Amino acid sequence: NSRLNNTLFNNVLCGSKEVIPNKQYNAILANINRNILLDQIDRYHECLTGGGELYLSGFFQEDLTILSETASTLNLSYVKHKILDNWCAVKFLKQT
């Protein structure tokens, strides 16, 4: 996907929040279900730089509200979302 979209990722990790190093990232992408995203969103926030982008996907459209509300409590601003066959992806921005 990275090559197809003409992007370069410096670090791609597979696993739970425990595998995320104590570093700062400009962007984090997570594709998993709502419950795991809710459990891990604090860690994503910790690792994002100010102005960093958080992309979440792999959840149902009806879960967008709770994910957005949780993100808001962490100073992550909703930017936009896309829906395909009830599957949802959303972009948040970490406020500086």
Biopython code that builds the backbone (N, CA, C, O; Angstrom):
import numpy as np
from Bio.PDB.StructureBuilder import StructureBuilder

atoms = [
    (1, "ASN", "N", (0.819, -1.195, 0.000)),
    (1, "ASN", "CA", (0.000, 0.000, 0.000)),
    (1, "ASN", "C", (0.860, 1.256, 0.000)),
    (1, "ASN", "O", (0.530, 2.243, -0.658)),
    (2, "SER", "N", (1.950, 1.216, 0.731)),
    (2, "SER", "CA", (2.835, 2.373, 0.778)),
    (2, "SER", "C", (3.361, 2.720, -0.613)),
    (2, "SER", "O", (3.337, 3.881, -1.020)),
    (3, "ARG", "N", (3.829, 1.722, -1.328)),
    (3, "ARG", "CA", (4.334, 1.967, -2.682)),
    (3, "ARG", "C", (3.229, 2.430, -3.625)),
    (3, "ARG", "O", (3.438, 3.337, -4.431)),
    (4, "LEU", "N", (2.058, 1.812, -3.528)),
    (4, "LEU", "CA", (0.947, 2.173, -4.411)),
    (4, "LEU", "C", (0.495, 3.617, -4.203)),
    (4, "LEU", "O", (0.034, 4.273, -5.137)),
    (5, "ASN", "N", (0.631, 4.101, -2.975)),
    (5, "ASN", "CA", (0.180, 5.461, -2.666)),
    (5, "ASN", "C", (1.311, 6.471, -2.622)),
    (5, "ASN", "O", (1.130, 7.607, -2.184)),
    (6, "ASN", "N", (2.471, 6.046, -3.077)),
    (6, "ASN", "CA", (3.619, 6.943, -3.155)),
    (6, "ASN", "C", (3.981, 7.557, -1.807)),
    (6, "ASN", "O", (4.267, 8.751, -1.721)),
    (7, "THR", "N", (3.968, 6.746, -0.762)),
    (7, "THR", "CA", (4.339, 7.222, 0.563)),
    (7, "THR", "C", (5.483, 6.376, 1.097)),
    (7, "THR", "O", (5.712, 5.254, 0.645)),
    (8, "LEU", "N", (6.185, 6.925, 2.051)),
    (8, "LEU", "CA", (7.290, 6.211, 2.673)),
    (8, "LEU", "C", (7.091, 6.235, 4.180)),
    (8, "LEU", "O", (6.976, 7.304, 4.779)),
    (9, "PHE", "N", (7.050, 5.077, 4.782)),
    (9, "PHE", "CA", (6.926, 4.984, 6.223)),
    (9, "PHE", "C", (8.271, 4.576, 6.798)),
    (9, "PHE", "O", (8.890, 3.618, 6.335)),
    (10, "ASN", "N", (8.719, 5.307, 7.809)),
    (10, "ASN", "CA", (9.995, 5.001, 8.445)),
    (10, "ASN", "C", (9.897, 3.810, 9.381)),
    (10, "ASN", "O", (10.888, 3.116, 9.609)),
    (11, "ASN", "N", (8.714, 3.567, 9.926)),
    (11, "ASN", "CA", (8.583, 2.529, 10.922)),
    (11, "ASN", "C", (7.180, 1.931, 10.858)),
    (11, "ASN", "O", (6.194, 2.615, 11.134)),
    (12, "VAL", "N", (7.099, 0.676, 10.500)),
    (12, "VAL", "CA", (5.820, -0.008, 10.475)),
    (12, "VAL", "C", (5.867, -1.098, 11.537)),
    (12, "VAL", "O", (6.766, -1.939, 11.529)),
    (13, "LEU", "N", (4.900, -1.084, 12.450)),
    (13, "LEU", "CA", (4.860, -2.042, 13.550)),
    (13, "LEU", "C", (3.608, -2.891, 13.453)),
    (13, "LEU", "O", (2.561, -2.415, 13.014)),
    (14, "CYS", "N", (3.711, -4.118, 13.852)),
    (14, "CYS", "CA", (2.570, -5.007, 13.913)),
    (14, "CYS", "C", (2.469, -5.510, 15.344)),
    (14, "CYS", "O", (3.407, -6.112, 15.866)),
    (15, "GLY", "N", (1.338, -5.263, 15.972)),
    (15, "GLY", "CA", (1.161, -5.695, 17.348)),
    (15, "GLY", "C", (0.299, -4.727, 18.114)),
    (15, "GLY", "O", (-0.343, -3.854, 17.530)),
    (16, "SER", "N", (0.283, -4.881, 19.422)),
    (16, "SER", "CA", (-0.531, -4.052, 20.291)),
    (16, "SER", "C", (0.232, -2.802, 20.724)),
    (16, "SER", "O", (1.359, -2.572, 20.285)),
    (17, "LYS", "N", (-0.378, -2.009, 21.575)),
    (17, "LYS", "CA", (0.231, -0.747, 22.009)),
    (17, "LYS", "C", (1.567, -0.959, 22.703)),
    (17, "LYS", "O", (2.389, -0.044, 22.752)),
    (18, "GLU", "N", (1.794, -2.145, 23.237)),
    (18, "GLU", "CA", (3.032, -2.433, 23.935)),
    (18, "GLU", "C", (4.246, -2.443, 23.011)),
    (18, "GLU", "O", (5.372, -2.288, 23.483)),
    (19, "VAL", "N", (4.044, -2.621, 21.709)),
    (19, "VAL", "CA", (5.175, -2.658, 20.779)),
    (19, "VAL", "C", (5.562, -1.265, 20.272)),
    (19, "VAL", "O", (6.561, -1.121, 19.567)),
    (20, "ILE", "N", (4.793, -0.255, 20.619)),
    (20, "ILE", "CA", (5.099, 1.106, 20.156)),
    (20, "ILE", "C", (6.226, 1.671, 21.017)),
    (20, "ILE", "O", (6.064, 1.822, 22.228)),
    (21, "PRO", "N", (7.368, 1.983, 20.400)),
    (21, "PRO", "CA", (8.489, 2.534, 21.167)),
    (21, "PRO", "C", (8.156, 3.909, 21.734)),
    (21, "PRO", "O", (7.233, 4.578, 21.270)),
    (22, "ASN", "N", (8.908, 4.312, 22.727)),
    (22, "ASN", "CA", (8.743, 5.639, 23.326)),
    (22, "ASN", "C", (9.411, 6.680, 22.436)),
    (22, "ASN", "O", (10.431, 7.270, 22.791)),
    (23, "LYS", "N", (8.816, 6.885, 21.287)),
    (23, "LYS", "CA", (9.287, 7.875, 20.311)),
    (23, "LYS", "C", (8.099, 8.712, 19.891)),
    (23, "LYS", "O", (6.954, 8.410, 20.228)),
    (24, "GLN", "N", (8.386, 9.767, 19.151)),
    (24, "GLN", "CA", (7.345, 10.632, 18.614)),
    (24, "GLN", "C", (7.218, 10.399, 17.117)),
    (24, "GLN", "O", (8.213, 10.239, 16.410)),
    (25, "TYR", "N", (5.971, 10.384, 16.646)),
    (25, "TYR", "CA", (5.681, 10.132, 15.236)),
    (25, "TYR", "C", (4.800, 11.238, 14.677)),
    (25, "TYR", "O", (3.958, 11.798, 15.379)),
    (26, "ASN", "N", (5.009, 11.540, 13.402)),
    (26, "ASN", "CA", (4.175, 12.530, 12.712)),
    (26, "ASN", "C", (2.823, 11.956, 12.322)),
    (26, "ASN", "O", (1.846, 12.691, 12.181)),
    (27, "ALA", "N", (2.769, 10.642, 12.147)),
    (27, "ALA", "CA", (1.517, 9.984, 11.758)),
    (27, "ALA", "C", (1.486, 8.576, 12.338)),
    (27, "ALA", "O", (2.502, 7.884, 12.405)),
    (28, "ILE", "N", (0.293, 8.174, 12.754)),
    (28, "ILE", "CA", (0.056, 6.817, 13.225)),
    (28, "ILE", "C", (-1.188, 6.306, 12.529)),
    (28, "ILE", "O", (-2.199, 7.003, 12.439)),
    (29, "LEU", "N", (-1.101, 5.068, 12.032)),
    (29, "LEU", "CA", (-2.234, 4.413, 11.378)),
    (29, "LEU", "C", (-2.560, 3.155, 12.169)),
    (29, "LEU", "O", (-1.670, 2.361, 12.474)),
    (30, "ALA", "N", (-3.819, 2.975, 12.499)),
    (30, "ALA", "CA", (-4.248, 1.776, 13.227)),
    (30, "ALA", "C", (-5.509, 1.235, 12.579)),
    (30, "ALA", "O", (-6.481, 1.966, 12.388)),
    (31, "ASN", "N", (-5.491, -0.034, 12.244)),
    (31, "ASN", "CA", (-6.617, -0.674, 11.569)),
    (31, "ASN", "C", (-7.028, -1.893, 12.386)),
    (31, "ASN", "O", (-6.439, -2.966, 12.262)),
    (32, "ILE", "N", (-8.046, -1.712, 13.222)),
    (32, "ILE", "CA", (-8.519, -2.796, 14.085)),
    (32, "ILE", "C", (-9.914, -2.411, 14.573)),
    (32, "ILE", "O", (-10.433, -1.370, 14.169)),
    (33, "ASN", "N", (-10.519, -3.204, 15.408)),
    (33, "ASN", "CA", (-11.897, -2.935, 15.821)),
    (33, "ASN", "C", (-12.014, -1.820, 16.869)),
    (33, "ASN", "O", (-11.022, -1.395, 17.460)),
    (34, "ARG", "N", (-13.232, -1.369, 17.076)),
    (34, "ARG", "CA", (-13.519, -0.251, 17.977)),
    (34, "ARG", "C", (-12.962, -0.448, 19.378)),
    (34, "ARG", "O", (-12.326, 0.459, 19.915)),
    (35, "ASN", "N", (-13.182, -1.599, 19.978)),
    (35, "ASN", "CA", (-12.760, -1.795, 21.364)),
    (35, "ASN", "C", (-11.251, -1.692, 21.529)),
    (35, "ASN", "O", (-10.769, -1.107, 22.498)),
    (36, "ILE", "N", (-10.523, -2.243, 20.607)),
    (36, "ILE", "CA", (-9.065, -2.150, 20.699)),
    (36, "ILE", "C", (-8.602, -0.732, 20.413)),
    (36, "ILE", "O", (-7.689, -0.242, 21.077)),
    (37, "LEU", "N", (-9.205, -0.064, 19.447)),
    (37, "LEU", "CA", (-8.852, 1.337, 19.184)),
    (37, "LEU", "C", (-9.099, 2.199, 20.420)),
    (37, "LEU", "O", (-8.273, 3.048, 20.756)),
    (38, "LEU", "N", (-10.224, 1.989, 21.096)),
    (38, "LEU", "CA", (-10.520, 2.756, 22.310)),
    (38, "LEU", "C", (-9.500, 2.459, 23.403)),
    (38, "LEU", "O", (-9.097, 3.363, 24.134)),
    (39, "ASP", "N", (-9.087, 1.220, 23.518)),
    (39, "ASP", "CA", (-8.089, 0.845, 24.516)),
    (39, "ASP", "C", (-6.724, 1.462, 24.221)),
    (39, "ASP", "O", (-5.983, 1.800, 25.145)),
    (40, "GLN", "N", (-6.392, 1.608, 22.957)),
    (40, "GLN", "CA", (-5.043, 2.027, 22.583)),
    (40, "GLN", "C", (-4.906, 3.504, 22.221)),
    (40, "GLN", "O", (-3.788, 3.982, 22.030)),
    (41, "ILE", "N", (-6.000, 4.228, 22.122)),
    (41, "ILE", "CA", (-5.935, 5.601, 21.629)),
    (41, "ILE", "C", (-5.087, 6.509, 22.528)),
    (41, "ILE", "O", (-4.458, 7.447, 22.039)),
    (42, "ASP", "N", (-5.066, 6.237, 23.827)),
    (42, "ASP", "CA", (-4.200, 7.032, 24.724)),
    (42, "ASP", "C", (-2.733, 6.905, 24.310)),
    (42, "ASP", "O", (-1.996, 7.890, 24.278)),
    (43, "ARG", "N", (-2.330, 5.686, 23.997)),
    (43, "ARG", "CA", (-0.929, 5.441, 23.596)),
    (43, "ARG", "C", (-0.617, 6.122, 22.269)),
    (43, "ARG", "O", (0.460, 6.693, 22.099)),
    (44, "TYR", "N", (-1.544, 6.063, 21.343)),
    (44, "TYR", "CA", (-1.331, 6.756, 20.072)),
    (44, "TYR", "C", (-1.130, 8.247, 20.324)),
    (44, "TYR", "O", (-0.237, 8.866, 19.745)),
    (45, "HIS", "N", (-1.956, 8.815, 21.184)),
    (45, "HIS", "CA", (-1.855, 10.231, 21.518)),
    (45, "HIS", "C", (-0.494, 10.562, 22.115)),
    (45, "HIS", "O", (0.129, 11.555, 21.739)),
    (46, "GLU", "N", (-0.032, 9.730, 23.043)),
    (46, "GLU", "CA", (1.276, 9.951, 23.681)),
    (46, "GLU", "C", (2.402, 10.005, 22.660)),
    (46, "GLU", "O", (3.352, 10.772, 22.820)),
    (47, "CYS", "N", (2.301, 9.199, 21.618)),
    (47, "CYS", "CA", (3.393, 9.059, 20.653)),
    (47, "CYS", "C", (3.294, 10.009, 19.465)),
    (47, "CYS", "O", (4.200, 10.043, 18.633)),
    (48, "LEU", "N", (2.227, 10.770, 19.370)),
    (48, "LEU", "CA", (2.080, 11.713, 18.254)),
    (48, "LEU", "C", (2.743, 13.040, 18.569)),
    (48, "LEU", "O", (2.630, 13.544, 19.687)),
    (49, "THR", "N", (3.429, 13.604, 17.600)),
    (49, "THR", "CA", (3.954, 14.951, 17.741)),
    (49, "THR", "C", (2.797, 15.941, 17.693)),
    (49, "THR", "O", (1.711, 15.599, 17.226)),
    (50, "GLY", "N", (3.014, 17.145, 18.161)),
    (50, "GLY", "CA", (2.020, 18.200, 18.007)),
    (50, "GLY", "C", (1.775, 18.424, 16.526)),
    (50, "GLY", "O", (2.724, 18.575, 15.756)),
    (51, "GLY", "N", (0.535, 18.448, 16.126)),
    (51, "GLY", "CA", (0.194, 18.552, 14.709)),
    (51, "GLY", "C", (0.219, 17.211, 13.990)),
    (51, "GLY", "O", (-0.013, 17.147, 12.782)),
    (52, "GLY", "N", (0.501, 16.130, 14.733)),
    (52, "GLY", "CA", (0.561, 14.796, 14.137)),
    (52, "GLY", "C", (-0.817, 14.296, 13.736)),
    (52, "GLY", "O", (-1.833, 14.733, 14.276)),
    (53, "GLU", "N", (-0.836, 13.376, 12.785)),
    (53, "GLU", "CA", (-2.072, 12.839, 12.230)),
    (53, "GLU", "C", (-2.306, 11.416, 12.721)),
    (53, "GLU", "O", (-1.396, 10.587, 12.704)),
    (54, "LEU", "N", (-3.527, 11.140, 13.157)),
    (54, "LEU", "CA", (-3.922, 9.808, 13.593)),
    (54, "LEU", "C", (-5.017, 9.310, 12.666)),
    (54, "LEU", "O", (-6.060, 9.948, 12.522)),
    (55, "TYR", "N", (-4.772, 8.165, 12.037)),
    (55, "TYR", "CA", (-5.728, 7.545, 11.134)),
    (55, "TYR", "C", (-6.204, 6.239, 11.761)),
    (55, "TYR", "O", (-5.399, 5.355, 12.052)),
    (56, "LEU", "N", (-7.492, 6.121, 11.965)),
    (56, "LEU", "CA", (-8.077, 4.908, 12.526)),
    (56, "LEU", "C", (-9.028, 4.309, 11.502)),
    (56, "LEU", "O", (-9.777, 5.031, 10.844)),
    (57, "SER", "N", (-8.997, 2.990, 11.368)),
    (57, "SER", "CA", (-9.918, 2.313, 10.457)),
    (57, "SER", "C", (-10.179, 0.906, 10.972)),
    (57, "SER", "O", (-9.573, 0.457, 11.944)),
    (58, "GLY", "N", (-11.104, 0.218, 10.289)),
    (58, "GLY", "CA", (-11.431, -1.150, 10.664)),
    (58, "GLY", "C", (-12.594, -1.248, 11.626)),
    (58, "GLY", "O", (-12.778, -2.278, 12.275)),
    (59, "PHE", "N", (-13.381, -0.190, 11.725)),
    (59, "PHE", "CA", (-14.525, -0.186, 12.633)),
    (59, "PHE", "C", (-15.784, 0.184, 11.859)),
    (59, "PHE", "O", (-15.716, 0.659, 10.725)),
    (60, "PHE", "N", (-16.919, -0.036, 12.481)),
    (60, "PHE", "CA", (-18.195, 0.236, 11.834)),
    (60, "PHE", "C", (-18.581, 1.714, 11.943)),
    (60, "PHE", "O", (-18.174, 2.416, 12.868)),
    (61, "GLN", "N", (-19.358, 2.151, 10.993)),
    (61, "GLN", "CA", (-19.812, 3.544, 10.933)),
    (61, "GLN", "C", (-20.434, 4.000, 12.253)),
    (61, "GLN", "O", (-20.202, 5.129, 12.688)),
    (62, "GLU", "N", (-21.227, 3.129, 12.897)),
    (62, "GLU", "CA", (-21.899, 3.524, 14.132)),
    (62, "GLU", "C", (-20.927, 3.731, 15.304)),
    (62, "GLU", "O", (-21.314, 4.281, 16.335)),
    (63, "ASP", "N", (-19.677, 3.297, 15.153)),
    (63, "ASP", "CA", (-18.670, 3.478, 16.200)),
    (63, "ASP", "C", (-17.920, 4.800, 16.078)),
    (63, "ASP", "O", (-17.123, 5.143, 16.951)),
    (64, "LEU", "N", (-18.167, 5.535, 15.016)),
    (64, "LEU", "CA", (-17.463, 6.795, 14.792)),
    (64, "LEU", "C", (-17.711, 7.789, 15.924)),
    (64, "LEU", "O", (-16.785, 8.487, 16.338)),
    (65, "THR", "N", (-18.925, 7.866, 16.427)),
    (65, "THR", "CA", (-19.246, 8.842, 17.469)),
    (65, "THR", "C", (-18.420, 8.610, 18.726)),
    (65, "THR", "O", (-17.818, 9.551, 19.244)),
    (66, "ILE", "N", (-18.377, 7.383, 19.226)),
    (66, "ILE", "CA", (-17.633, 7.129, 20.458)),
    (66, "ILE", "C", (-16.134, 7.312, 20.261)),
    (66, "ILE", "O", (-15.445, 7.783, 21.166)),
    (67, "LEU", "N", (-15.623, 6.947, 19.095)),
    (67, "LEU", "CA", (-14.201, 7.166, 18.836)),
    (67, "LEU", "C", (-13.893, 8.659, 18.757)),
    (67, "LEU", "O", (-12.869, 9.106, 19.275)),
    (68, "SER", "N", (-14.757, 9.424, 18.123)),
    (68, "SER", "CA", (-14.551, 10.875, 18.021)),
    (68, "SER", "C", (-14.652, 11.551, 19.382)),
    (68, "SER", "O", (-13.874, 12.454, 19.688)),
    (69, "GLU", "N", (-15.602, 11.120, 20.194)),
    (69, "GLU", "CA", (-15.744, 11.691, 21.535)),
    (69, "GLU", "C", (-14.517, 11.393, 22.392)),
    (69, "GLU", "O", (-14.032, 12.269, 23.109)),
    (70, "THR", "N", (-14.022, 10.181, 22.322)),
    (70, "THR", "CA", (-12.830, 9.810, 23.078)),
    (70, "THR", "C", (-11.621, 10.590, 22.585)),
    (70, "THR", "O", (-10.836, 11.092, 23.390)),
    (71, "ALA", "N", (-11.464, 10.697, 21.281)),
    (71, "ALA", "CA", (-10.353, 11.456, 20.711)),
    (71, "ALA", "C", (-10.396, 12.910, 21.171)),
    (71, "ALA", "O", (-9.358, 13.502, 21.466)),
    (72, "SER", "N", (-11.571, 13.470, 21.231)),
    (72, "SER", "CA", (-11.737, 14.860, 21.649)),
    (72, "SER", "C", (-11.221, 15.085, 23.063)),
    (72, "SER", "O", (-10.637, 16.132, 23.345)),
    (73, "THR", "N", (-11.425, 14.121, 23.956)),
    (73, "THR", "CA", (-10.945, 14.269, 25.341)),
    (73, "THR", "C", (-9.425, 14.252, 25.405)),
    (73, "THR", "O", (-8.845, 14.667, 26.409)),
    (74, "LEU", "N", (-8.780, 13.783, 24.357)),
    (74, "LEU", "CA", (-7.315, 13.719, 24.306)),
    (74, "LEU", "C", (-6.712, 14.840, 23.467)),
    (74, "LEU", "O", (-5.530, 14.798, 23.125)),
    (75, "ASN", "N", (-7.519, 15.834, 23.139)),
    (75, "ASN", "CA", (-7.056, 16.955, 22.331)),
    (75, "ASN", "C", (-6.708, 16.527, 20.902)),
    (75, "ASN", "O", (-5.811, 17.085, 20.269)),
    (76, "LEU", "N", (-7.435, 15.532, 20.419)),
    (76, "LEU", "CA", (-7.327, 15.100, 19.028)),
    (76, "LEU", "C", (-8.560, 15.602, 18.293)),
    (76, "LEU", "O", (-9.683, 15.225, 18.627)),
    (77, "SER", "N", (-8.358, 16.436, 17.311)),
    (77, "SER", "CA", (-9.465, 17.047, 16.582)),
    (77, "SER", "C", (-9.871, 16.215, 15.377)),
    (77, "SER", "O", (-9.026, 15.751, 14.611)),
    (78, "TYR", "N", (-11.162, 16.034, 15.222)),
    (78, "TYR", "CA", (-11.714, 15.352, 14.057)),
    (78, "TYR", "C", (-11.414, 16.180, 12.814)),
    (78, "TYR", "O", (-11.590, 17.399, 12.814)),
    (79, "VAL", "N", (-10.959, 15.509, 11.750)),
    (79, "VAL", "CA", (-10.704, 16.175, 10.480)),
    (79, "VAL", "C", (-11.725, 15.721, 9.438)),
    (79, "VAL", "O", (-12.439, 16.542, 8.862)),
    (80, "LYS", "N", (-11.793, 14.399, 9.198)),
    (80, "LYS", "CA", (-12.748, 13.870, 8.225)),
    (80, "LYS", "C", (-12.826, 12.360, 8.384)),
    (80, "LYS", "O", (-12.018, 11.740, 9.075)),
    (81, "HIS", "N", (-13.821, 11.791, 7.725)),
    (81, "HIS", "CA", (-13.947, 10.333, 7.712)),
    (81, "HIS", "C", (-14.487, 9.885, 6.365)),
    (81, "HIS", "O", (-15.027, 10.676, 5.592)),
    (82, "LYS", "N", (-14.325, 8.583, 6.105)),
    (82, "LYS", "CA", (-14.858, 7.962, 4.892)),
    (82, "LYS", "C", (-15.549, 6.669, 5.297)),
    (82, "LYS", "O", (-15.161, 6.005, 6.258)),
    (83, "ILE", "N", (-16.579, 6.334, 4.541)),
    (83, "ILE", "CA", (-17.347, 5.116, 4.807)),
    (83, "ILE", "C", (-17.451, 4.316, 3.512)),
    (83, "ILE", "O", (-17.689, 4.866, 2.437)),
    (84, "LEU", "N", (-17.266, 2.997, 3.645)),
    (84, "LEU", "CA", (-17.441, 2.080, 2.524)),
    (84, "LEU", "C", (-18.089, 0.818, 3.066)),
    (84, "LEU", "O", (-17.492, 0.101, 3.868)),
    (85, "ASP", "N", (-19.309, 0.549, 2.627)),
    (85, "ASP", "CA", (-20.045, -0.650, 3.056)),
    (85, "ASP", "C", (-20.112, -0.769, 4.585)),
    (85, "ASP", "O", (-19.896, -1.852, 5.128)),
    (86, "ASN", "N", (-20.401, 0.312, 5.265)),
    (86, "ASN", "CA", (-20.523, 0.422, 6.717)),
    (86, "ASN", "C", (-19.187, 0.360, 7.458)),
    (86, "ASN", "O", (-19.163, 0.505, 8.680)),
    (87, "TRP", "N", (-18.075, 0.147, 6.748)),
    (87, "TRP", "CA", (-16.753, 0.228, 7.360)),
    (87, "TRP", "C", (-16.322, 1.689, 7.336)),
    (87, "TRP", "O", (-16.618, 2.417, 6.389)),
    (88, "CYS", "N", (-15.627, 2.105, 8.371)),
    (88, "CYS", "CA", (-15.289, 3.511, 8.514)),
    (88, "CYS", "C", (-13.794, 3.703, 8.734)),
    (88, "CYS", "O", (-13.121, 2.855, 9.319)),
    (89, "ALA", "N", (-13.293, 4.831, 8.256)),
    (89, "ALA", "CA", (-11.938, 5.293, 8.516)),
    (89, "ALA", "C", (-12.040, 6.771, 8.881)),
    (89, "ALA", "O", (-12.857, 7.501, 8.321)),
    (90, "VAL", "N", (-11.206, 7.204, 9.823)),
    (90, "VAL", "CA", (-11.287, 8.581, 10.288)),
    (90, "VAL", "C", (-9.873, 9.152, 10.480)),
    (90, "VAL", "O", (-8.922, 8.433, 10.788)),
    (91, "LYS", "N", (-9.779, 10.447, 10.288)),
    (91, "LYS", "CA", (-8.517, 11.161, 10.494)),
    (91, "LYS", "C", (-8.702, 12.166, 11.631)),
    (91, "LYS", "O", (-9.669, 12.927, 11.657)),
    (92, "PHE", "N", (-7.753, 12.151, 12.569)),
    (92, "PHE", "CA", (-7.705, 13.127, 13.657)),
    (92, "PHE", "C", (-6.353, 13.853, 13.602)),
    (92, "PHE", "O", (-5.372, 13.341, 13.063)),
    (93, "LEU", "N", (-6.338, 15.036, 14.165)),
    (93, "LEU", "CA", (-5.127, 15.850, 14.224)),
    (93, "LEU", "C", (-4.845, 16.199, 15.669)),
    (93, "LEU", "O", (-5.733, 16.681, 16.373)),
    (94, "LYS", "N", (-3.609, 15.962, 16.130)),
    (94, "LYS", "CA", (-3.240, 16.306, 17.503)),
    (94, "LYS", "C", (-2.953, 17.795, 17.575)),
    (94, "LYS", "O", (-2.113, 18.315, 16.841)),
    (95, "GLN", "N", (-3.649, 18.466, 18.455)),
    (95, "GLN", "CA", (-3.450, 19.897, 18.620)),
    (95, "GLN", "C", (-2.092, 20.166, 19.250)),
    (95, "GLN", "O", (-1.614, 19.392, 20.080)),
    (96, "THR", "N", (-1.479, 21.268, 18.849)),
    (96, "THR", "CA", (-0.150, 21.614, 19.371)),
    (96, "THR", "C", (-0.243, 22.344, 20.678)),
    (96, "THR", "O", (0.781, 22.709, 21.256)),
]
sb = StructureBuilder()
sb.init_structure("model")
sb.init_model(0)
sb.init_chain("A")
sb.init_seg("    ")
for serial, (resi, resn, name, xyz) in enumerate(atoms, 1):
    if name == "N":
        sb.init_residue(resn, " ", resi, " ")
    sb.init_atom(name, np.array(xyz, "f"), 0.0, 1.0, " ", f" {name:<3s}", serial, name[0])
structure = sb.get_structure()
